[in-house]
C-alpha cells in the first residue's frame, strides 16, 4: 500500500491527474516513482492511443 501511494504522490507532483496517475502506477508498478518524462510518455502511449 505504501509503495502504491508513493507512486500516486509522485505522479501528482509531476502534474498528472487521477486517471493518468493510475495508468502510470500500473505501468511502472515495479518502480518506486514514475519517470520525469511521464507526461510525454502519457501523450505517446496512454490509453487513448491504444
DSSP file (Angstrom, degrees, kcal/mol; ACC not computed):
  #  RESIDUE AA STRUCTURE BP1 BP2  ACC     N-H-->O    O-->H-N    N-H-->O    O-->H-N    TCO  KAPPA ALPHA  PHI   PSI    X-CA   Y-CA   Z-CA
    1    1 A X     >        0   0    0      0, 0.0     4,-2.3     0, 0.0     5,-0.2   0.000 360.0 360.0 360.0 -41.7    0.0    0.0    0.0
    2    2 A X  H  >  +     0   0    0      1,-0.2     4,-2.2     2,-0.2     5,-0.1   0.902 360.0  48.1 -65.0 -41.8    2.8    2.4    0.9
    3    3 A X  H  > S+     0   0    0      2,-0.2     4,-2.1     1,-0.2    -1,-0.2   0.902 111.5  50.4 -66.9 -40.1    4.6    2.0   -2.4
    4    4 A X  H  > S+     0   0    0      1,-0.2     4,-2.1     2,-0.2    -2,-0.2   0.917 111.3  48.6 -63.6 -42.5    1.4    2.4   -4.4
    5    5 A X  H  X S+     0   0    0     -4,-2.3     4,-2.5     1,-0.2    -1,-0.2   0.888 108.7  54.1 -63.3 -39.2    0.6    5.6   -2.5
    6    6 A X  H  X S+     0   0    0     -4,-2.2     4,-2.4     1,-0.2    -1,-0.2   0.898 107.4  50.4 -62.8 -40.6    4.2    6.9   -3.1
    7    7 A X  H  X S+     0   0    0     -4,-2.1     4,-2.5     2,-0.2    -1,-0.2   0.911 110.4  49.9 -63.9 -42.0    3.7    6.3   -6.9
    8    8 A X  H  X S+     0   0    0     -4,-2.1     4,-2.5     2,-0.2    -2,-0.2   0.932 111.7  47.8 -61.7 -45.4    0.5    8.3   -6.8
    9    9 A X  H  X S+     0   0    0     -4,-2.5     4,-2.3     1,-0.2    -2,-0.2   0.904 112.0  49.9 -62.6 -41.0    2.0   11.2   -4.9
   10   10 A X  H  X S+     0   0    0     -4,-2.4     4,-1.3     2,-0.2    -1,-0.2   0.908 111.1  49.3 -63.5 -42.1    5.0   11.2   -7.3
   11   11 A X  H  <>S+     0   0    0     -4,-2.5     5,-2.2     1,-0.2     3,-0.2   0.914 110.6  49.8 -64.4 -43.0    2.7   11.2  -10.3
   12   12 A X  H ><5S+     0   0    0     -4,-2.5     3,-1.5     1,-0.2    -1,-0.2   0.893 107.9  54.4 -62.6 -39.7    0.6   14.1   -8.8
   13   13 A X  H 3<5S+     0   0    0     -4,-2.3    -1,-0.2     1,-0.3    -2,-0.2   0.823 105.6  53.8 -62.4 -30.5    3.8   16.1   -8.2
   14   14 A X  T 3<5S-     0   0    0     -4,-1.3    -1,-0.3    -3,-0.2    -2,-0.2   0.371 127.3 -97.8 -89.2   5.3    4.7   15.7  -11.8
   15   15 A X  T < 5S+     0   0    0     -3,-1.5    -3,-0.2     1,-0.3     2,-0.2   0.566  73.9 140.8  98.4   9.9    1.4   17.1  -13.0
   16   16 A X      < -     0   0    0     -5,-2.2    -1,-0.3     1,-0.1     2,-0.1  -0.530  41.9-135.9 -84.3 152.7   -0.7   14.0  -13.7
   17   17 A X     >  -     0   0    0     -2,-0.2     4,-2.6     1,-0.0     5,-0.2  -0.266  40.6 -81.0 -92.2-171.1   -4.4   13.8  -12.9
   18   18 A X  H  > S+     0   0    0      1,-0.2     4,-2.2     2,-0.2     5,-0.2   0.915 127.9  44.3 -60.9 -48.7   -6.2   10.8  -11.3
   19   19 A X  H  > S+     0   0    0      1,-0.2     4,-2.2     2,-0.2    -1,-0.2   0.904 116.2  47.8 -64.9 -41.1   -6.6    8.7  -14.4
   20   20 A X  H  > S+     0   0    0      2,-0.2     4,-2.7     1,-0.2    -1,-0.2   0.895 110.8  51.5 -66.3 -39.6   -3.1    9.4  -15.6
   21   21 A X  H  X S+     0   0    0     -4,-2.6     4,-2.5     2,-0.2    -2,-0.2   0.889 109.5  50.1 -64.8 -39.2   -1.7    8.6  -12.2
   22   22 A X  H  X S+     0   0    0     -4,-2.2     4,-2.0     2,-0.2    -1,-0.2   0.918 112.0  47.8 -64.5 -42.9   -3.5    5.3  -12.1
   23   23 A X  H  X S+     0   0    0     -4,-2.2     4,-2.7     2,-0.2    -2,-0.2   0.930 113.7  47.0 -62.4 -46.1   -2.1    4.5  -15.6
   24   24 A X  H  X S+     0   0    0     -4,-2.7     4,-2.7     1,-0.2    -2,-0.2   0.893 110.9  52.1 -64.4 -40.0    1.4    5.4  -14.6
   25   25 A X  H  < S+     0   0    0     -4,-2.5    -1,-0.2    -5,-0.2    -2,-0.2   0.881 113.2  44.1 -63.3 -38.1    1.2    3.4  -11.3
   26   26 A X  H >< S+     0   0    0     -4,-2.0     3,-0.9    -5,-0.2    -2,-0.2   0.909 116.1  46.6 -72.2 -42.1    0.1    0.4  -13.2
   27   27 A X  H 3< S+     0   0    0     -4,-2.7     3,-0.2     1,-0.3    -2,-0.2   0.871 122.4  34.5 -68.7 -37.3    2.7    0.8  -16.0
   28   28 A X  T >< S+     0   0    0     -4,-2.7     3,-1.7    -5,-0.2    -1,-0.3  -0.217  74.5 134.3-111.3  41.3    5.6    1.4  -13.5
   29   29 A X  T <   +     0   0    0     -3,-0.9    -1,-0.2     1,-0.3    -2,-0.1   0.704  68.4  59.3 -67.8 -19.8    4.5   -0.8  -10.7
   30   30 A X  T 3  S+     0   0    0     -3,-0.2     2,-0.3    -4,-0.1    -1,-0.3   0.399 100.1  71.1 -86.7   3.7    8.0   -2.3  -10.3
   31   31 A X  S <  S-     0   0    0     -3,-1.7   -24,-0.1    -6,-0.2    -3,-0.1  -0.817  78.2-132.4-119.3 157.1    9.4    1.2   -9.6
   32   32 A X  S    S+     0   0    0     -2,-0.3     2,-0.2   -26,-0.1   -22,-0.2   0.806  90.0  12.1 -78.1 -29.0    9.1    3.5   -6.6
   33   33 A X  S    S-     0   0    0    -23,-0.1     2,-0.3   -24,-0.1   -26,-0.1  -0.740  82.3-100.2-134.6-177.3    8.3    6.5   -8.7
   34   34 A X        -     0   0    0     -2,-0.2     4,-0.1   -27,-0.2    -9,-0.0  -0.777  48.2 -89.5-106.8 155.6    7.4    7.4  -12.2
   35   35 A X    >   -     0   0    0     -2,-0.3     3,-1.2     1,-0.1    -1,-0.1  -0.146  31.2-117.4 -62.4 158.1    9.9    8.8  -14.8
   36   36 A X  T 3  S+     0   0    0      1,-0.3     3,-0.4     2,-0.1    -1,-0.1   0.813 114.5  53.5 -64.9 -30.6   10.5   12.5  -15.1
   37   37 A X  T 3> S+     0   0    0      1,-0.2     4,-2.0     2,-0.1     3,-0.4  -0.056  70.0 127.5 -95.3  33.5    9.2   12.5  -18.7
   38   38 A X  H <>  +     0   0    0     -3,-1.2     4,-2.6     1,-0.2    -1,-0.2   0.833  67.6  56.6 -63.0 -34.8    5.9   10.8  -17.7
   39   39 A X  H  > S+     0   0    0     -3,-0.4     4,-2.0     2,-0.2    -1,-0.2   0.898 108.3  47.9 -65.0 -38.5    3.7   13.5  -19.4
   40   40 A X  H  > S+     0   0    0     -3,-0.4     4,-1.8     2,-0.2    -2,-0.2   0.913 112.2  49.2 -65.2 -42.6    5.5   12.8  -22.7
   41   41 A X  H  X S+     0   0    0     -4,-2.0     4,-3.3     1,-0.2     5,-0.3   0.882 108.6  53.5 -64.2 -38.2    5.0    9.1  -22.2
   42   42 A X  H  X S+     0   0    0     -4,-2.6     4,-2.1     1,-0.2    -1,-0.2   0.923 108.4  50.2 -61.2 -43.9    1.3    9.6  -21.5
   43   43 A X  H  < S+     0   0    0     -4,-2.0    -1,-0.2     1,-0.2    -2,-0.2   0.862 119.7  36.5 -63.7 -35.3    0.9   11.5  -24.7
   44   44 A X  H  < S+     0   0    0     -4,-1.8    -2,-0.2    -5,-0.1    -1,-0.2   0.870 135.6  15.5 -85.3 -38.6    2.6    8.8  -26.7
   45   45 A X  H  < S+     0   0    0     -4,-3.3    -3,-0.2    -5,-0.2    -2,-0.2   0.327  87.4 128.7-124.2   6.4    1.5    5.6  -25.0
   46   46 A X  S >< S-     0   0    0     -4,-2.1     3,-2.0    -5,-0.3     4,-0.5  -0.027  76.6 -90.7 -62.2 170.4   -1.5    6.5  -22.9
   47   47 A X  G >  S+     0   0    0      1,-0.3     3,-0.9     2,-0.2    -1,-0.1   0.769 123.4  62.1 -56.3 -30.9   -4.8    4.6  -23.0
   48   48 A X  G 3  S+     0   0    0      1,-0.2    -1,-0.3     2,-0.2    -2,-0.1   0.706 101.9  53.7 -70.3 -17.1   -6.3    6.9  -25.7
   49   49 A X  G <         0   0    0     -3,-2.0    -1,-0.2    -7,-0.2    -2,-0.2   0.577 360.0 360.0 -90.4 -11.8   -3.5    5.9  -28.1
   50   50 A X    <         0   0    0     -3,-0.9    -1,-0.2    -4,-0.5    -2,-0.2   0.460 360.0 360.0 -95.1 360.0   -4.1    2.1  -27.8
